[in-house]
Amino acid sequence: MGENTKTRRDWEVEVTFDRKATPDSTAYAAVHEKIRSAFFAYGEASKVHMRYMDRNGLPEAYEGYGLPKWEPQGGGAETSIRSG
């Protein structure tokens, strides 16, 4: 009889967040910058440590390292300022 053993599992986390600056507007939030800079890096520096936990108190949780994908969303036309 054959046997199947899992040796690797792929998973993906997709999040969208507002990129916040510090109160004095001199830097971005450290976590957001870590993710963004890892996207542009190579080798081990391109990986970020991630954790996912169910925020409703259920026991489901995941942890691992992954390669981030950074895609700025930009602002819509309704957010532009016009003078006239």
Secondary structure, DSSP 8 states (H G I E B T S, - for coil): --------------------B-TTSSSB-HHHHHHHHHHH--GGGG-EEEEEE-TTS-S-EEEEEE----------GGG-----
